[in-house]
């Protein structure tokens, strides 16, 4: 990843965090469901953007799949 990609990645990650928080609040702030809200937010943001967020999600999946092979 080069330096100019980082700000977009950070913006997308922040958008996902913000959306997860919104979902959590809408559900009445339940405990123990962090992963559920993060996953839902990631899916919804990726679906809404269908571009850079999609690419970010795919890169994260690739990074996770190659992490053990180094």
PDB file with SEQRES, HELIX, SHEET and CRYST1 records, atoms N, CA, C and O in Angstrom:
SEQRES   1 A   70  UNK UNK UNK UNK UNK UNK UNK UNK UNK UNK UNK UNK UNK          
SEQRES   2 A   70  UNK UNK UNK UNK UNK UNK UNK UNK UNK UNK UNK UNK UNK          
SEQRES   3 A   70  UNK UNK UNK UNK UNK UNK UNK UNK UNK UNK UNK UNK UNK          
SEQRES   4 A   70  UNK UNK UNK UNK UNK UNK UNK UNK UNK UNK UNK UNK UNK          
SEQRES   5 A   70  UNK UNK UNK UNK UNK UNK UNK UNK UNK UNK UNK UNK UNK          
SEQRES   6 A   70  UNK UNK UNK UNK UNK                                          
HELIX    1 AA1 UNK A    3  UNK A   26  1                                  24    
HELIX    2 AA2 UNK A   34  UNK A   49  1                                  16    
HELIX    3 AA3 UNK A   52  UNK A   67  1                                  16    
CRYST1    1.000    1.000    1.000  90.00  90.00  90.00 P 1           1          
ATOM      1  N   UNK A   1       0.858  -1.175   0.000  1.00  0.00           N  
ATOM      2  CA  UNK A   1       0.000   0.000   0.000  1.00  0.00           C  
ATOM      3  C   UNK A   1       0.893   1.222   0.000  1.00  0.00           C  
ATOM      4  O   UNK A   1       1.860   1.297   0.758  1.00  0.00           O  
ATOM      5  N   UNK A   2       0.565   2.184  -0.856  1.00  0.00           N  
ATOM      6  CA  UNK A   2       1.364   3.401  -0.868  1.00  0.00           C  
ATOM      7  C   UNK A   2       0.704   4.480  -0.027  1.00  0.00           C  
ATOM      8  O   UNK A   2      -0.444   4.331   0.391  1.00  0.00           O  
ATOM      9  N   UNK A   3       1.427   5.566   0.222  1.00  0.00           N  
ATOM     10  CA  UNK A   3       0.966   6.613   1.113  1.00  0.00           C  
ATOM     11  C   UNK A   3      -0.320   7.286   0.673  1.00  0.00           C  
ATOM     12  O   UNK A   3      -1.128   7.676   1.516  1.00  0.00           O  
ATOM     13  N   UNK A   4      -0.529   7.432  -0.625  1.00  0.00           N  
ATOM     14  CA  UNK A   4      -1.729   8.146  -1.066  1.00  0.00           C  
ATOM     15  C   UNK A   4      -2.988   7.305  -0.911  1.00  0.00           C  
ATOM     16  O   UNK A   4      -4.086   7.862  -0.917  1.00  0.00           O  
ATOM     17  N   UNK A   5      -2.875   5.991  -0.773  1.00  0.00           N  
ATOM     18  CA  UNK A   5      -4.045   5.143  -0.560  1.00  0.00           C  
ATOM     19  C   UNK A   5      -4.515   5.200   0.885  1.00  0.00           C  
ATOM     20  O   UNK A   5      -5.699   4.996   1.152  1.00  0.00           O  
ATOM     21  N   UNK A   6      -3.649   5.461   1.786  1.00  0.00           N  
ATOM     22  CA  UNK A   6      -3.969   5.395   3.209  1.00  0.00           C  
ATOM     23  C   UNK A   6      -5.123   6.307   3.632  1.00  0.00           C  
ATOM     24  O   UNK A   6      -6.010   5.844   4.349  1.00  0.00           O  
ATOM     25  N   UNK A   7      -5.154   7.585   3.221  1.00  0.00           N  
ATOM     26  CA  UNK A   7      -6.263   8.426   3.672  1.00  0.00           C  
ATOM     27  C   UNK A   7      -7.630   7.871   3.253  1.00  0.00           C  
ATOM     28  O   UNK A   7      -8.576   7.917   4.040  1.00  0.00           O  
ATOM     29  N   UNK A   8      -7.746   7.352   2.040  1.00  0.00           N  
ATOM     30  CA  UNK A   8      -9.020   6.794   1.613  1.00  0.00           C  
ATOM     31  C   UNK A   8      -9.354   5.577   2.466  1.00  0.00           C  
ATOM     32  O   UNK A   8     -10.501   5.413   2.883  1.00  0.00           O  
ATOM     33  N   UNK A   9      -8.384   4.736   2.728  1.00  0.00           N  
ATOM     34  CA  UNK A   9      -8.616   3.571   3.567  1.00  0.00           C  
ATOM     35  C   UNK A   9      -9.091   3.991   4.946  1.00  0.00           C  
ATOM     36  O   UNK A   9     -10.034   3.410   5.484  1.00  0.00           O  
ATOM     37  N   UNK A  10      -8.456   4.983   5.514  1.00  0.00           N  
ATOM     38  CA  UNK A  10      -8.839   5.463   6.845  1.00  0.00           C  
ATOM     39  C   UNK A  10     -10.244   6.050   6.819  1.00  0.00           C  
ATOM     40  O   UNK A  10     -11.021   5.838   7.749  1.00  0.00           O  
ATOM     41  N   UNK A  11     -10.576   6.788   5.760  1.00  0.00           N  
ATOM     42  CA  UNK A  11     -11.924   7.355   5.642  1.00  0.00           C  
ATOM     43  C   UNK A  11     -12.972   6.259   5.580  1.00  0.00           C  
ATOM     44  O   UNK A  11     -14.022   6.363   6.215  1.00  0.00           O  
ATOM     45  N   UNK A  12     -12.695   5.214   4.822  1.00  0.00           N  
ATOM     46  CA  UNK A  12     -13.646   4.120   4.701  1.00  0.00           C  
ATOM     47  C   UNK A  12     -13.790   3.355   6.004  1.00  0.00           C  
ATOM     48  O   UNK A  12     -14.896   2.973   6.387  1.00  0.00           O  
ATOM     49  N   UNK A  13     -12.687   3.134   6.675  1.00  0.00           N  
ATOM     50  CA  UNK A  13     -12.748   2.465   7.970  1.00  0.00           C  
ATOM     51  C   UNK A  13     -13.552   3.288   8.968  1.00  0.00           C  
ATOM     52  O   UNK A  13     -14.338   2.743   9.743  1.00  0.00           O  
ATOM     53  N   UNK A  14     -13.352   4.597   8.946  1.00  0.00           N  
ATOM     54  CA  UNK A  14     -14.111   5.456   9.860  1.00  0.00           C  
ATOM     55  C   UNK A  14     -15.592   5.435   9.513  1.00  0.00           C  
ATOM     56  O   UNK A  14     -16.440   5.447  10.405  1.00  0.00           O  
ATOM     57  N   UNK A  15     -15.910   5.405   8.224  1.00  0.00           N  
ATOM     58  CA  UNK A  15     -17.310   5.318   7.817  1.00  0.00           C  
ATOM     59  C   UNK A  15     -17.941   4.025   8.337  1.00  0.00           C  
ATOM     60  O   UNK A  15     -19.087   4.027   8.786  1.00  0.00           O  
ATOM     61  N   UNK A  16     -17.198   2.934   8.274  1.00  0.00           N  
ATOM     62  CA  UNK A  16     -17.699   1.659   8.781  1.00  0.00           C  
ATOM     63  C   UNK A  16     -17.888   1.709  10.296  1.00  0.00           C  
ATOM     64  O   UNK A  16     -18.884   1.202  10.810  1.00  0.00           O  
ATOM     65  N   UNK A  17     -16.944   2.314  11.012  1.00  0.00           N  
ATOM     66  CA  UNK A  17     -17.072   2.451  12.465  1.00  0.00           C  
ATOM     67  C   UNK A  17     -18.298   3.276  12.835  1.00  0.00           C  
ATOM     68  O   UNK A  17     -19.071   2.911  13.721  1.00  0.00           O  
ATOM     69  N   UNK A  18     -18.455   4.395  12.135  1.00  0.00           N  
ATOM     70  CA  UNK A  18     -19.597   5.274  12.411  1.00  0.00           C  
ATOM     71  C   UNK A  18     -20.915   4.566  12.150  1.00  0.00           C  
ATOM     72  O   UNK A  18     -21.869   4.707  12.915  1.00  0.00           O  
ATOM     73  N   UNK A  19     -20.962   3.810  11.070  1.00  0.00           N  
ATOM     74  CA  UNK A  19     -22.197   3.100  10.730  1.00  0.00           C  
ATOM     75  C   UNK A  19     -22.479   1.998  11.752  1.00  0.00           C  
ATOM     76  O   UNK A  19     -23.632   1.783  12.124  1.00  0.00           O  
ATOM     77  N   UNK A  20     -21.461   1.314  12.200  1.00  0.00           N  
ATOM     78  CA  UNK A  20     -21.640   0.276  13.227  1.00  0.00           C  
ATOM     79  C   UNK A  20     -22.197   0.900  14.508  1.00  0.00           C  
ATOM     80  O   UNK A  20     -23.073   0.325  15.154  1.00  0.00           O  
ATOM     81  N   UNK A  21     -21.691   2.063  14.865  1.00  0.00           N  
ATOM     82  CA  UNK A  21     -22.178   2.762  16.059  1.00  0.00           C  
ATOM     83  C   UNK A  21     -23.648   3.138  15.895  1.00  0.00           C  
ATOM     84  O   UNK A  21     -24.444   2.987  16.821  1.00  0.00           O  
ATOM     85  N   UNK A  22     -23.996   3.627  14.715  1.00  0.00           N  
ATOM     86  CA  UNK A  22     -25.386   3.987  14.440  1.00  0.00           C  
ATOM     87  C   UNK A  22     -26.300   2.766  14.559  1.00  0.00           C  
ATOM     88  O   UNK A  22     -27.367   2.844  15.169  1.00  0.00           O  
ATOM     89  N   UNK A  23     -25.885   1.649  13.981  1.00  0.00           N  
ATOM     90  CA  UNK A  23     -26.673   0.416  14.074  1.00  0.00           C  
ATOM     91  C   UNK A  23     -26.843  -0.014  15.531  1.00  0.00           C  
ATOM     92  O   UNK A  23     -27.928  -0.417  15.950  1.00  0.00           O  
ATOM     93  N   UNK A  24     -25.752   0.078  16.294  1.00  0.00           N  
ATOM     94  CA  UNK A  24     -25.777  -0.289  17.705  1.00  0.00           C  
ATOM     95  C   UNK A  24     -26.772   0.583  18.476  1.00  0.00           C  
ATOM     96  O   UNK A  24     -27.554   0.084  19.285  1.00  0.00           O  
ATOM     97  N   UNK A  25     -26.730   1.895  18.210  1.00  0.00           N  
ATOM     98  CA  UNK A  25     -27.663   2.799  18.875  1.00  0.00           C  
ATOM     99  C   UNK A  25     -29.107   2.500  18.493  1.00  0.00           C  
ATOM    100  O   UNK A  25     -29.994   2.532  19.346  1.00  0.00           O  
ATOM    101  N   UNK A  26     -29.347   2.208  17.213  1.00  0.00           N  
ATOM    102  CA  UNK A  26     -30.702   1.916  16.746  1.00  0.00           C  
ATOM    103  C   UNK A  26     -31.273   0.661  17.397  1.00  0.00           C  
ATOM    104  O   UNK A  26     -32.490   0.534  17.535  1.00  0.00           O  
ATOM    105  N   UNK A  27     -30.418  -0.254  17.791  1.00  0.00           N  
ATOM    106  CA  UNK A  27     -30.851  -1.496  18.429  1.00  0.00           C  
ATOM    107  C   UNK A  27     -30.969  -1.366  19.946  1.00  0.00           C  
ATOM    108  O   UNK A  27     -31.259  -2.346  20.631  1.00  0.00           O  
ATOM    109  N   UNK A  28     -30.746  -0.165  20.470  1.00  0.00           N  
ATOM    110  CA  UNK A  28     -30.887   0.051  21.903  1.00  0.00           C  
ATOM    111  C   UNK A  28     -29.618  -0.173  22.694  1.00  0.00           C  
ATOM    112  O   UNK A  28     -29.676  -0.389  23.904  1.00  0.00           O  
ATOM    113  N   UNK A  29     -28.460  -0.127  22.029  1.00  0.00           N  
ATOM    114  CA  UNK A  29     -27.144  -0.261  22.658  1.00  0.00           C  
ATOM    115  C   UNK A  29     -26.961  -1.575  23.424  1.00  0.00           C  
ATOM    116  O   UNK A  29     -26.537  -1.563  24.580  1.00  0.00           O  
ATOM    117  N   UNK A  30     -27.275  -2.692  22.792  1.00  0.00           N  
ATOM    118  CA  UNK A  30     -27.119  -3.974  23.482  1.00  0.00           C  
ATOM    119  C   UNK A  30     -25.646  -4.348  23.671  1.00  0.00           C  
ATOM    120  O   UNK A  30     -24.791  -3.977  22.866  1.00  0.00           O  
ATOM    121  N   UNK A  31     -25.372  -5.074  24.725  1.00  0.00           N  
ATOM    122  CA  UNK A  31     -24.009  -5.533  24.975  1.00  0.00           C  
ATOM    123  C   UNK A  31     -23.750  -6.870  24.307  1.00  0.00           C  
ATOM    124  O   UNK A  31     -24.682  -7.624  24.028  1.00  0.00           O  
ATOM    125  N   UNK A  32     -22.484  -7.161  24.052  1.00  0.00           N  
ATOM    126  CA  UNK A  32     -22.085  -8.469  23.555  1.00  0.00           C  
ATOM    127  C   UNK A  32     -22.347  -8.730  22.086  1.00  0.00           C  
ATOM    128  O   UNK A  32     -22.288  -9.880  21.652  1.00  0.00           O  
ATOM    129  N   UNK A  33     -22.636  -7.689  21.301  1.00  0.00           N  
ATOM    130  CA  UNK A  33     -22.935  -7.896  19.890  1.00  0.00           C  
ATOM    131  C   UNK A  33     -22.050  -7.050  18.978  1.00  0.00           C  
ATOM    132  O   UNK A  33     -22.450  -6.697  17.869  1.00  0.00           O  
ATOM    133  N   UNK A  34     -20.862  -6.732  19.445  1.00  0.00           N  
ATOM    134  CA  UNK A  34     -19.948  -5.867  18.704  1.00  0.00           C  
ATOM    135  C   UNK A  34     -19.677  -6.416  17.308  1.00  0.00           C  
ATOM    136  O   UNK A  34     -19.793  -5.693  16.319  1.00  0.00           O  
ATOM    137  N   UNK A  35     -19.319  -7.685  17.231  1.00  0.00           N  
ATOM    138  CA  UNK A  35     -18.982  -8.279  15.936  1.00  0.00           C  
ATOM    139  C   UNK A  35     -20.149  -8.235  14.966  1.00  0.00           C  
ATOM    140  O   UNK A  35     -19.961  -8.001  13.772  1.00  0.00           O  
ATOM    141  N   UNK A  36     -21.344  -8.456  15.470  1.00  0.00           N  
ATOM    142  CA  UNK A  36     -22.541  -8.414  14.622  1.00  0.00           C  
ATOM    143  C   UNK A  36     -22.699  -7.033  13.975  1.00  0.00           C  
ATOM    144  O   UNK A  36     -22.954  -6.932  12.775  1.00  0.00           O  
ATOM    145  N   UNK A  37     -22.548  -5.978  14.771  1.00  0.00           N  
ATOM    146  CA  UNK A  37     -22.717  -4.629  14.243  1.00  0.00           C  
ATOM    147  C   UNK A  37     -21.580  -4.245  13.305  1.00  0.00           C  
ATOM    148  O   UNK A  37     -21.808  -3.570  12.301  1.00  0.00           O  
ATOM    149  N   UNK A  38     -20.370  -4.662  13.619  1.00  0.00           N  
ATOM    150  CA  UNK A  38     -19.240  -4.367  12.731  1.00  0.00           C  
ATOM    151  C   UNK A  38     -19.413  -5.049  11.383  1.00  0.00           C  
ATOM    152  O   UNK A  38     -19.165  -4.443  10.341  1.00  0.00           O  
ATOM    153  N   UNK A  39     -19.832  -6.292  11.398  1.00  0.00           N  
ATOM    154  CA  UNK A  39     -20.021  -7.025  10.151  1.00  0.00           C  
ATOM    155  C   UNK A  39     -21.166  -6.426   9.335  1.00  0.00           C  
ATOM    156  O   UNK A  39     -21.045  -6.262   8.121  1.00  0.00           O  
ATOM    157  N   UNK A  40     -22.252  -6.108   9.985  1.00  0.00           N  
ATOM    158  CA  UNK A  40     -23.392  -5.497   9.286  1.00  0.00           C  
ATOM    159  C   UNK A  40     -22.989  -4.161   8.665  1.00  0.00           C  
ATOM    160  O   UNK A  40     -23.332  -3.877   7.517  1.00  0.00           O  
ATOM    161  N   UNK A  41     -22.269  -3.352   9.416  1.00  0.00           N  
ATOM    162  CA  UNK A  41     -21.834  -2.049   8.916  1.00  0.00           C  
ATOM    163  C   UNK A  41     -20.902  -2.220   7.725  1.00  0.00           C  
ATOM    164  O   UNK A  41     -21.024  -1.500   6.734  1.00  0.00           O  
ATOM    165  N   UNK A  42     -19.985  -3.154   7.813  1.00  0.00           N  
ATOM    166  CA  UNK A  42     -19.049  -3.385   6.712  1.00  0.00           C  
ATOM    167  C   UNK A  42     -19.807  -3.774   5.453  1.00  0.00           C  
ATOM    168  O   UNK A  42     -19.540  -3.251   4.371  1.00  0.00           O  
ATOM    169  N   UNK A  43     -20.748  -4.688   5.596  1.00  0.00           N  
ATOM    170  CA  UNK A  43     -21.532  -5.122   4.434  1.00  0.00           C  
ATOM    171  C   UNK A  43     -22.334  -3.970   3.836  1.00  0.00           C  
ATOM    172  O   UNK A  43     -22.367  -3.793   2.618  1.00  0.00           O  
ATOM    173  N   UNK A  44     -22.980  -3.190   4.697  1.00  0.00           N  
ATOM    174  CA  UNK A  44     -23.822  -2.099   4.216  1.00  0.00           C  
ATOM    175  C   UNK A  44     -23.010  -0.989   3.561  1.00  0.00           C  
ATOM    176  O   UNK A  44     -23.420  -0.450   2.533  1.00  0.00           O  
ATOM    177  N   UNK A  45     -21.880  -0.645   4.136  1.00  0.00           N  
ATOM    178  CA  UNK A  45     -21.037   0.397   3.551  1.00  0.00           C  
ATOM    179  C   UNK A  45     -20.464  -0.079   2.224  1.00  0.00           C  
ATOM    180  O   UNK A  45     -20.416   0.684   1.259  1.00  0.00           O  
ATOM    181  N   UNK A  46     -20.034  -1.323   2.171  1.00  0.00           N  
ATOM    182  CA  UNK A  46     -19.508  -1.869   0.916  1.00  0.00           C  
ATOM    183  C   UNK A  46     -20.589  -1.898  -0.148  1.00  0.00           C  
ATOM    184  O   UNK A  46     -20.321  -1.569  -1.304  1.00  0.00           O  
ATOM    185  N   UNK A  47     -21.801  -2.283   0.212  1.00  0.00           N  
ATOM    186  CA  UNK A  47     -22.895  -2.353  -0.754  1.00  0.00           C  
ATOM    187  C   UNK A  47     -23.277  -0.954  -1.250  1.00  0.00           C  
ATOM    188  O   UNK A  47     -23.574  -0.769  -2.430  1.00  0.00           O  
ATOM    189  N   UNK A  48     -23.269   0.012  -0.355  1.00  0.00           N  
ATOM    190  CA  UNK A  48     -23.640   1.371  -0.721  1.00  0.00           C  
ATOM    191  C   UNK A  48     -22.598   2.012  -1.632  1.00  0.00           C  
ATOM    192  O   UNK A  48     -22.943   2.754  -2.551  1.00  0.00           O  
ATOM    193  N   UNK A  49     -21.323   1.724  -1.377  1.00  0.00           N  
ATOM    194  CA  UNK A  49     -20.255   2.335  -2.157  1.00  0.00           C  
ATOM    195  C   UNK A  49     -19.951   1.591  -3.434  1.00  0.00           C  
ATOM    196  O   UNK A  49     -19.718   2.204  -4.476  1.00  0.00           O  
ATOM    197  N   UNK A  50     -19.951   0.279  -3.362  1.00  0.00           N  
ATOM    198  CA  UNK A  50     -19.660  -0.592  -4.497  1.00  0.00           C  
ATOM    199  C   UNK A  50     -18.448  -0.123  -5.279  1.00  0.00           C  
ATOM    200  O   UNK A  50     -18.444  -0.166  -6.509  1.00  0.00           O  
ATOM    201  N   UNK A  51     -17.440   0.315  -4.585  1.00  0.00           N  
ATOM    202  CA  UNK A  51     -16.231   0.787  -5.238  1.00  0.00           C  
ATOM    203  C   UNK A  51     -15.072   0.674  -4.283  1.00  0.00           C  
ATOM    204  O   UNK A  51     -14.633  -0.433  -3.972  1.00  0.00           O  
ATOM    205  N   UNK A  52     -14.560   1.809  -3.804  1.00  0.00           N  
ATOM    206  CA  UNK A  52     -13.403   1.778  -2.908  1.00  0.00           C  
ATOM    207  C   UNK A  52     -13.626   0.951  -1.655  1.00  0.00           C  
ATOM    208  O   UNK A  52     -12.711   0.256  -1.214  1.00  0.00           O  
ATOM    209  N   UNK A  53     -14.813   1.006  -1.069  1.00  0.00           N  
ATOM    210  CA  UNK A  53     -15.070   0.203   0.131  1.00  0.00           C  
ATOM    211  C   UNK A  53     -15.000  -1.275  -0.217  1.00  0.00           C  
ATOM    212  O   UNK A  53     -14.511  -2.084   0.572  1.00  0.00           O  
ATOM    213  N   UNK A  54     -15.487  -1.623  -1.394  1.00  0.00           N  
ATOM    214  CA  UNK A  54     -15.410  -3.009  -1.856  1.00  0.00           C  
ATOM    215  C   UNK A  54     -13.938  -3.415  -1.953  1.00  0.00           C  
ATOM    216  O   UNK A  54     -13.544  -4.487  -1.492  1.00  0.00           O  
ATOM    217  N   UNK A  55     -13.150  -2.555  -2.550  1.00  0.00           N  
ATOM    218  CA  UNK A  55     -11.726  -2.855  -2.704  1.00  0.00           C  
ATOM    219  C   UNK A  55     -11.049  -2.970  -1.347  1.00  0.00           C  
ATOM    220  O   UNK A  55     -10.202  -3.841  -1.153  1.00  0.00           O  
ATOM    221  N   UNK A  56     -11.407  -2.108  -0.410  1.00  0.00           N  
ATOM    222  CA  UNK A  56     -10.827  -2.164   0.927  1.00  0.00           C  
ATOM    223  C   UNK A  56     -11.167  -3.491   1.595  1.00  0.00           C  
ATOM    224  O   UNK A  56     -10.298  -4.127   2.192  1.00  0.00           O  
ATOM    225  N   UNK A  57     -12.413  -3.907   1.497  1.00  0.00           N  
ATOM    226  CA  UNK A  57     -12.817  -5.171   2.092  1.00  0.00           C  
ATOM    227  C   UNK A  57     -12.093  -6.342   1.473  1.00  0.00           C  
ATOM    228  O   UNK A  57     -11.694  -7.270   2.176  1.00  0.00           O  
ATOM    229  N   UNK A  58     -11.919  -6.311   0.165  1.00  0.00           N  
ATOM    230  CA  UNK A  58     -11.214  -7.391  -0.507  1.00  0.00           C  
ATOM    231  C   UNK A  58      -9.742  -7.401  -0.102  1.00  0.00           C  
ATOM    232  O   UNK A  58      -9.160  -8.471   0.078  1.00  0.00           O  
ATOM    233  N   UNK A  59      -9.127  -6.212   0.047  1.00  0.00           N  
ATOM    234  CA  UNK A  59      -7.735  -6.151   0.462  1.00  0.00           C  
ATOM    235  C   UNK A  59      -7.588  -6.695   1.871  1.00  0.00           C  
ATOM    236  O   UNK A  59      -6.641  -7.431   2.149  1.00  0.00           O  
ATOM    237  N   UNK A  60      -8.503  -6.350   2.765  1.00  0.00           N  
ATOM    238  CA  UNK A  60      -8.434  -6.848   4.139  1.00  0.00           C  
ATOM    239  C   UNK A  60      -8.553  -8.363   4.154  1.00  0.00           C  
ATOM    240  O   UNK A  60      -7.850  -9.032   4.912  1.00  0.00           O  
ATOM    241  N   UNK A  61      -9.436  -8.913   3.325  1.00  0.00           N  
ATOM    242  CA  UNK A  61      -9.579 -10.363   3.263  1.00  0.00           C  
ATOM    243  C   UNK A  61      -8.301 -11.007   2.729  1.00  0.00           C  
ATOM    244  O   UNK A  61      -7.879 -12.052   3.223  1.00  0.00           O  
ATOM    245  N   UNK A  62      -7.681 -10.383   1.717  1.00  0.00           N  
ATOM    246  CA  UNK A  62      -6.429 -10.901   1.175  1.00  0.00           C  
ATOM    247  C   UNK A  62      -5.324 -10.835   2.219  1.00  0.00           C  
ATOM    248  O   UNK A  62      -4.558 -11.786   2.375  1.00  0.00           O  
ATOM    249  N   UNK A  63      -5.235  -9.718   2.936  1.00  0.00           N  
ATOM    250  CA  UNK A  63      -4.226  -9.577   3.980  1.00  0.00           C  
ATOM    251  C   UNK A  63      -4.386 -10.649   5.045  1.00  0.00           C  
ATOM    252  O   UNK A  63      -3.402 -11.228   5.505  1.00  0.00           O  
ATOM    253  N   UNK A  64      -5.620 -10.910   5.433  1.00  0.00           N  
ATOM    254  CA  UNK A  64      -5.882 -11.934   6.445  1.00  0.00           C  
ATOM    255  C   UNK A  64      -5.527 -13.321   5.940  1.00  0.00           C  
ATOM    256  O   UNK A  64      -5.027 -14.143   6.708  1.00  0.00           O  
ATOM    257  N   UNK A  65      -5.772 -13.598   4.678  1.00  0.00           N  
ATOM    258  CA  UNK A  65      -5.508 -14.933   4.153  1.00  0.00           C  
ATOM    259  C   UNK A  65      -4.023 -15.169   3.917  1.00  0.00           C  
ATOM    260  O   UNK A  65      -3.571 -16.314   3.935  1.00  0.00           O  
ATOM    261  N   UNK A  66      -3.254 -14.102   3.696  1.00  0.00           N  
ATOM    262  CA  UNK A  66      -1.821 -14.270   3.447  1.00  0.00           C  
ATOM    263  C   UNK A  66      -0.996 -14.081   4.707  1.00  0.00           C  
ATOM    264  O   UNK A  66       0.203 -14.360   4.700  1.00  0.00           O  
ATOM    265  N   UNK A  67      -1.601 -13.620   5.780  1.00  0.00           N  
ATOM    266  CA  UNK A  67      -0.862 -13.337   7.024  1.00  0.00           C  
ATOM    267  C   UNK A  67      -0.184 -14.587   7.573  1.00  0.00           C  
ATOM    268  O   UNK A  67       0.934 -14.503   8.083  1.00  0.00           O  
ATOM    269  N   UNK A  68      -0.820 -15.713   7.482  1.00  0.00           N  
ATOM    270  CA  UNK A  68      -0.250 -16.939   8.012  1.00  0.00           C  
ATOM    271  C   UNK A  68       0.781 -17.583   7.107  1.00  0.00           C  
ATOM    272  O   UNK A  68       1.489 -18.495   7.535  1.00  0.00           O  
ATOM    273  N   UNK A  69       0.882 -17.131   5.870  1.00  0.00           N  
ATOM    274  CA  UNK A  69       1.790 -17.771   4.937  1.00  0.00           C  
ATOM    275  C   UNK A  69       3.171 -17.148   4.924  1.00  0.00           C  
ATOM    276  O   UNK A  69       4.054 -17.650   4.228  1.00  0.00           O  
ATOM    277  N   UNK A  70       3.393 -16.071   5.669  1.00  0.00           N  
ATOM    278  CA  UNK A  70       4.687 -15.391   5.672  1.00  0.00           C  
ATOM    279  C   UNK A  70       5.671 -16.064   6.594  1.00  0.00           C  
ATOM    280  O   UNK A  70       6.812 -15.616   6.713  1.00  0.00           O  
TER     281      UNK A  70                                                      
END                                                                             
